[in-house]
Every structure is written in C-alpha cells, then in structure tokens.
Amino acid sequence: MIKKIFFVAFILFIAVLLSYVLSFDGGVTINFLDYEINSNVGFLLFLLVALFFSLYLFVYILSSLFYPNINKYKKKEKKLRENIFKYIDFITESLVYKNIQNIKMARKKLKMANKLFKNSNLSSFVESQIYCIERDYDRSDEEFKKISISTLNSNLLSLKISLERAKESNDCNNIEKIAISILEIEPLDVGSLKILYKIYKKSTNWSRALDILNVISKTKIFNQDVLKEEYIFIYTAFGKKYFDNKEYFEAKKYLRNAYEMDRYYLPSVVLLVETYIKLNKSYKAILVVKKTWKHVTGDKLADLYFSLYSEKGKKDIKLSQSLYKLNTKSFYSNLIMANAYFENKLYNKARKYAKEAGNIGESKELYELMFKIEQSDEGSSAIMMNLRKKIASVRNIGYKCRVCNQEYYDWQPKCSNCSGINTIK
C-alpha cells in the first residue's frame, strides 16, 4: 500500500516538473458549455496525469476496503512458488542420493524439504523408499500408507516391498507370484524381470525363461554380449531338453538358433550334429562339423564325424586328412592323424603327429596312443615307463563345473552337484 502511494506521488511530481518545462508554450483556450478555460499545455498534461492516477488510487483504496486480503494472497502466492521450487530441488537431490545409496545425505535433503512442506505425499514416498533400502519394510509400508494421491500406484510399491521381503526369506514361490503381479502393472520392471529370469533358469523352466529373456531384450538390463550369451545358453538348454525327449524336430529348431548366433559354441554344435544324425540328415551334419572344425575342435565332434562313415571311420587316412587340413594347428587334428597312421601301422608318421599334438596339449587318450605306438614299434622301455606314468596322472575330462569342479563327459545346462546354471564348461 505504502509503496503504491509513493509510486503515485512520484508520477505526480514528474507531471509537475513537466508542467513547468512546458509552461512556455502558448496559452490554450478550451470552450466548455458557456465557460472558457485558459491554460497552458504543461498544466493540462499535469491535470490529465493527476486525474488518471487519482482514479487508480481511488480504485485501489476501494479494492483494499472491500477485498482486504487480495494483496496478502499475492504475497503468499509468490512465497509459495519460491518454496515449491526449493522443495522440488530438495526432493530431487534426496532421490539422487538415495539412488547412489548415500542414505545420510538423502535424509538430510528430505529433512530440508519437510521444513517447507510437512506430511506431503512426495516426501512420504521418498521416505518410504529410503526405509525400503534400509530393509525396514514395516516403516516403509507405514510411510507409504500416508500417500493419498491416485497418481502414485500404491499397489505397485506395496508389491515391490513385498517382493523384497520374499527375497529376504528366499520364498521362491511367493517371489514368482509377486514378480508376475508387478510385471502386470509395470511390464519392464528391471528387478522383477531379473528375479523371474533367475528363478526360471534355476528351475530349468526353459520355456518361461525364454519368454522373460525376450522381454529383457527390449530393455538395457544386459549388454549385447551378455544378452547373446544368455540366448545361446537358453536355446542350447531348450534343444537338449527336446533331444533327450527324442523330439528331434523341436530340438533342431532351438539348436539351429543357438548355432546361428555362435557357430563355435561346442555344446550346441555337438547337439545339432547329433540331431541331424537322428533325422538322417548326414550331409548337413558333415557340413556343420567342417565349418566348426576350422576354428574349434573336439573329440566328441571328431567321433560324430567319423561315425557318419561307418565303413571307414578313424582308420581312413584320407578321411582324417579332410578334417586335419581344415585346422592343422589343432590338438585334435594332429591326434586323429596320429591315430589314423597307427591303425594303418605307419608308426613313424603316427609318432610324428602324436608328438605334434603333445606340443599343443595333452590328454589321456594321446598318451595311451603314444604308448601303443611305442609298444607296437618296439620302443624303449624307458619311454614306455614314462608314458605309463603320464597315463596314470592325466584324466580325460569332457566338461567341468567351474564352481564345484564336478566332471561330465557330455554338456549339461545344470550341475547335478551344486545346482549351478550355465557353469559347466
């Protein structure tokens, strides 16, 4: 009020000054009814300004008399706007600190926000989240019940709190139900997708695991390399399930998917070759073996290849050479050549390739073959005694669990000893 009066007075003062400045102008005569008014331009200007601001002041005084709180409301509104912006900043900072697990700073910022607006829905929500991180689920639930606005889905947060409780008690059945309920509300919830995928893998429910993985692929939960690895594993596990159940056409579909993603992942390649053999598709089986052998070799893969030529098999030198030429620096390429020459009683050549294989790696099968070569070619007793020791010390291992070291001849998706998933390599 006082500011406005001073403002009007200032304008009138300016008008008076103008009246003096413009007083040199000639007189002006105004005819109004039967009267004549003689004045100058400056005074008329002053009179006009004074009249306008007097009218403005009169209206302002009247509004203040009839609406006394209107100015207070404007001040409150301004103050409220300032506080709202501060409040939003404090809440935002609190959420940032919560996400980086700095609970002390999160509470400090929340306390500053609560000084501005006590018992607000937003601060109750943040408080509930902080309690949830601290695993104080009762207080988290209690704080969340204070929230009354409908824009926040209370059911969703309540389910998330319940999920954390179920994870604490390791109740798999309850975890699965709650996670599914969360995904019905929020289909791309990261925590629920992760826990469901883990549960389905552990229970070897490959069908549901694949469904969840398809959803995960739409998010950024896994990077592309990890996602690819998970897909290859699930496809291979699914293929093995159908193969073991003698559903070879279904097995081929999933194993083919794994093969297209990685042509050098031996578990899926071996299973695919076995599936083609079961479906009497020998040509495709041979093609897959040869393509893989260029980069990755293995005894199981070699056995399958030679089984497709039952009349000749490992004894045929030319047949062995067809694989050897694809990858001459491989341990198994040299081993099959050594075996082929031994079967044909060409001991010097057999010894040459066996030695080359020994320079690359070792296996019980290699030392047994070397012993047979020396025995058949009347080798020295010292060499044969040394080979006997190596045969006794080396074990044949196809696959081994990297967690518990349980050994397997064939690949398995789940370790029977420690229940590890995708740990057998």
Salt bridges, closest charged atoms under 4 A:
GLU77 OE2 - ARG81 NH2 3.46
GLU93 OE1 - LYS109 NZ 2.98
GLU127 OE2 - ARG107 NH1 2.78
GLU134 OE1 - ARG107 NH2 3.02
ASP138 OD1 - ARG165 NH2 2.84
ASP141 OD2 - LYS145 NZ 3.84
GLU143 OE1 - LYS146 NZ 3.35
GLU164 OE2 - LYS167 NZ 3.58
GLU168 OE2 - ARG135 NH1 3.14
GLU176 OE2 - ARG208 NH1 3.10
ASP189 OD1 - LYS160 NZ 3.16
GLU230 OE1 - LYS201 NZ 3.03
ASP244 OD2 - LYS240 NZ 3.59
GLU250 OE1 - LYS253 NZ 3.48
GLU260 OE2 - ARG256 NH2 2.97
GLU260 OE1 - ARG263 NH2 3.71
GLU274 OE2 - LYS300 NZ 3.82
ASP303 OD1 - LYS314 NZ 2.89
GLU374 OE2 - ARG351 NE 2.86
ASP377 OD2 - ARG351 NH2 2.74
GLU407 OE1 - ARG395 NH2 3.07
ASP410 OD1 - LYS300 NZ 3.39
